[in-house]
């Protein structure tokens, strides 16, 4: 599952922006008629649409990463699911269930060599599951630390497993907090910094409480697992719950950093206390006005240059105006589909056989 987690984290670097661009282009292609201008990058309308689409994409991808993690947790299964037991099964129930499965999956009952090898591995797995769950100390450690505890040597008590488990989790939290501090000093991850640290601290408290309590955490035993019991989803063990909680926390960190950068870029320009435009806005408006005036002057010069052959020739100017007016009516007004349809309907009322519009000509 670690490899899939790395792929999921890598997907955050390019997928949201890539999918946002695709969806925005598709949205404009559906909602804007052919020939109508589309919002250009940098305009307020374009940025508003991109911000909303980007938010939706990030939230959907966040939900997908959570679902993906839960899927891999269920796919890896656990000792209770492998033996077909409830979380409160006692020693008698565990041994009875193992004997029943051993009678089915014992290697001596398999004829084919390849199937026999797989059956032997599965039988050993069932035997390890039984030995772990009937031992109260190992059962406590397995429920909180998962199958990794099987590799912890020289652990004979709950205290031993607790020390090893906390030492294994310490580098994750220490490295993460150092990484966040370094990014903060360098100027990154400024948006939502308080909530990021608060979420990180809440995750640490949740894991410490879940691991150190002799019972299942109430949120898991009274909220999550009862809800799962209404579906086909198997109940969660504490170590599975912590894997999912870590995934949610770190995915939220990445999502918040992406949304924070987008919101900072989309904030409105500052204004003065009285509500008047700022100095920067006034300078931009002045430059825009000067540009419009220079463009209008240049257009007037070009028009005068084109009309220079007709200077002093009133008859020629009059004829030119008539030709231009006729061209505008023929190529602009009459070429409009709505105008052509209206003309066709009027002609249809006057005589039989007249065209019923430009679309039926």
N, C-alpha and C positions, 0 to 999 in steps of 0.2 A: 504493500500500500504506500510505502514511502516514495517509490518511483512515480506513482500516480499523483501523489501530493506535489512533487516537484513539477510535474507537467501542469498541474492546476495553478500553482503559483506563477510559473512561466507564462501561462495564458493571460494572466492579469497585465502583463507588460504590453501586449499588442492587441488582444482580442476586443476589448471594449471600444477602443478608438476605431478599429477596422470595421466592426459591425455597426457602429454608430454612423460611419460614412455611408455604408451600404444602405442602411434603413432610411437615412435622410434623403439620399438620391432616389430611392424607390418611392418615398413619400411625396417628393416633389413631382415625380413622374406620374403619380396617380391623381394628385389633387390639383395640379396646375395644367391648364389646357395647352396644347401645342401652339407655339407662337407667343404665348404670354411670357413675360420676363420672370425668371426665377430669382429668389433672394440670393444675393452674392455674398461670398465669405467676407466677414467683417461687419456686415450690416446688423442692426439690432434685431431684425426679424430672423435672419439666419442664425444668429447666436442664441436667440430664444429657443428656436426649434432644436438646435444642436444640444443645448443644455438639457432640455426635457428628454430628448431621445437618449442622450448619454446617461442620464439618471436612471431611466428605465432599463437600459442595457446593463448597467452596473448592478442594479438590484436583482435582475433576472440571473445574471452570472453568479452573484453571491448565493442565491437560492440553489442554483445548480451545483456549486461546489459543496454546499452542505448536503444535498441529496447524494452527490457522488461519494462523499465520505461515508455517509450512512450505508450506501450500497456496498462498499468494500468491507465495512465492518460486518454486515450481515453475511457477505460472501465468505469471509474468513471463519465465520461461525465461532463457537466456544464449546467448552466441555459439556455444559448443560444441554445445549442443542444437539451435540453429537450423541449424547446418551439419551436424549428425549426426556429430560427431567425438568421439573419446576425449580425455581431458585430456592425454595424452602425444603427441598427433598432431604430426608434424613439418611443415615448410613444404611439402614435396612433397604430402603427404596433404591439407593445407588447400587448396592451389590446385586439386588434382584434384577435391576435393569441391565447390569453388565453381563450377568449370566445368560440372560435371554439373548442379548446381542452376540455374545461369544459363541453361542450355539449356532448362530446363523453365519457369522463371519470368521469362524476359526479356519486357519489355513489348511487343516487336514481335510476339510470338507470341499476344498476347491481342487478341481482336476487339472485344468490348464496351468502350464508353468507360469505364464505371464500373469494370469489372474491370481495365481497363488502368491506371487511376489507382492502384488497390490494388496491382497487380503492380509498378508502377514504385516505389512506396514500399517494397515488400518486397524488390525487387531492390537498391535503395540500401542497405537494412538488411543484406542479405547481403554487399554489397561492403564496407561499413564493418566487418563482422565479419571478413572475410578480411584486410583491410588491418591491422586491429588485432592479429590473432593471428599474422600472419607477421612482425610487427615485435617483436623480443624485448623492447624497452623498454616498448612499449605493452601487450604481452601480460602482462608482469610487473605493470604498474599495473592493468590490467583485472581480473586475477584477485584482487587485493587490495582494490581500491576500487570495482569495479563500473563500470557505464556512466557514472557521474558523471565519471570521468576524461576522457571525450570532450570535456567542456566546459572543461577546464583548459588554458588557452592558455600559450604560452611555456614549455612543459615538453618538454625534449628528452632528458633522462637519467633514470635511476632515482632519483637523488638529488633531482632537481626534483619528481618525482611524490611521493616520500616526504615531502618538506617540505610540499607542498600538502595531502597526505592527512592528515598529523598535525595541521596547522593547522585542517583542517576538523573533526577529531574532538576537538580541545582544548576548544571551547566546551561540548560535550556533557558531558564529564567534569568540567570546572571548574564549570559550572552545577549539575550533579547533586550534587557534593560540598558546594557552598555551600548548596544547598537542604536537604541532609540535616543539615548543621550548624545551620542556622537552626531547623529543626523540632526538633532535639535540645535547643537552648537554650530553646525555647518549651515544652518538656515533652512533645512528641509523639514517637512512635516509640522509646520507651524499651525496650520488650520486644524482645530479640534485637538490641540495638544493635551489639554486638561482631561478631556474625555478619553483620550487614548491611554494616558497613564492610569486613569481610574479603572478602565476596563481591564488593563493588565493586572492591576492590584486585585480586582475582584476575581479574576481567573486564578491567581495564586491562592487567594483565600479559599475559593471553591475547591481547588485540588487538595489543599492541606486538610480541609474539613472532610472531604470525601475519603481521603486515604487514612486518616487517623481515627475516624469514628469506628466503633465495633459493630455498627449497624449501617444499613444503606441510608444514604442521605435522603431526607424527607422529600425533596423535590423529585428525586428519582423514584422512590417507592410509592409516593402518594399522588404524583402528577403524571410523570412520563410513562411509567410502566402500566398504570391503570388505563391510560389512553391507548397505549399499544395493545392492550388486551382486547380492545374492541375491534382491532384490525388483525391482519395476518402477520404484522410485524412482531418478531420475538421480543421478549423483555430485554432490557439493557442491563449489563453489569457495570459496576463503577468504572472500571478501566476503559470500557467502550464509551461511556458517557464523557469521560475526560478527554479521550481522543477527539470526540465530536466537538466538545467545548473549546479545545485548543484550535481546531480548524476554524470554528466560527469566529473566534477572537482575532486570529491572524488575518483571516479574510476580511473582517471588518476594518482592520488597520489599513489594508491595501485599498479597500473601497473608499474609505474616508480620505486617504491621501489623494486619490484620483478625483473625487468629487470636490475636495477642498481646492485643488489647483484650478479646476474648471470654474468654481464659484468666484475665486479671486480674479480670474480673467474676465468674468462677466459682471463685476460690480460697476455701478454707474460712476461717472466722473464726478469728482468733488465739486461742490458749489459753496458759495460764501454763506455766511450766517443769515443774511437777509433773503436768501433764495435766488440771488442774481447769479448769472454765469460766472465761473472762475476766470482768472486772468488767461489761463491756457485756452479755455473755450472762446474767449473774446478774440484772442489772436487767431485762432482757427477760423472763426466767422469772418474776420476782416480779410484774411487771405482768400477765403472762398468767394467773398464779394468782389475782390479785385480780379480774381480769375474769371468770374462771370462777366464782368465789365469788359475785360480784354477780349474774351471770346465773342461777345456781342459786337465789339468794334471791328474785330477781324472779319466776322461774317458780313458786316456792312461794307467793308472794303472789297471783299470778294464779289459781292452783288454789284457794286458800282463798276468794278472792272468788267464784269460780264455784260453790263448794260452800256458800256462805253461806245460800241458801234451804233447805238440808236440815239445818241445825244443829238438834239435838234430835229429829230425826225418823229413828229407827233403821230403820223400815220403808221409808221413802223412800230412805235411803242404800243399804239392801240391794237394793232394786229397781234403783236406778241402777247399782250395781256389776254386777248380773246383765245389765242391758241393755248396758253397756259391754263386758262379757266376750263377750256374744253378737255384738256388732258387730265386735269384734276377730277372732273366729273366722270370721265370715261374710265380712268384707271384706278381711281380711289373710291369714289362713292358707288358707282354702278358695279364695281368688282366685289363689293361687300356681299357676302351670301345672303344676309337678311334683306338688303335692298333688292337684290335680284329676286328673292322669293316674293317680296311684296309686289314688285312689278308684274311677276307672273300671275299672282292671284288677281290683280286688277285687270289684266288682259283677259284672264279666263272668264271674268264676269261680262266682258264686252262682246266676245265672239266665241264660237264653238271651235274646239281644236287648238286653242291657244295653249302654250306651255304653262304648266302649273308651278313653275319655279325653276330656279337654276339647277336644282338637284335632279329634275326629271327631264332636262333638255338633252 
